[in-house]
Amino acid sequence: MLHGDDIAQGLGLAIDPPRDVCTRVLARLFPEAAQELATVDPWAALRWSTGRIELPGRPQLKEWRWQGAPQGG
């Protein structure tokens, strides 16, 4: 989704992914951000978590890292 958005923006287009998918991806890859940003649109929260946008009251991230380790272990 995120790389698709990068490409779409380069073409002057926008994508609007399903919010339930964004919520699941955010919770899996950025569990802390998912909790902190629970009231924010999940697509915006996911884009913010990967340094693509600013959110009100939160500067654009310059560095970030996703949680790639298996869960529950």
Order of alpha helices (4+ residues) and beta strands (2+ residues): alpha-alpha-alpha-alpha
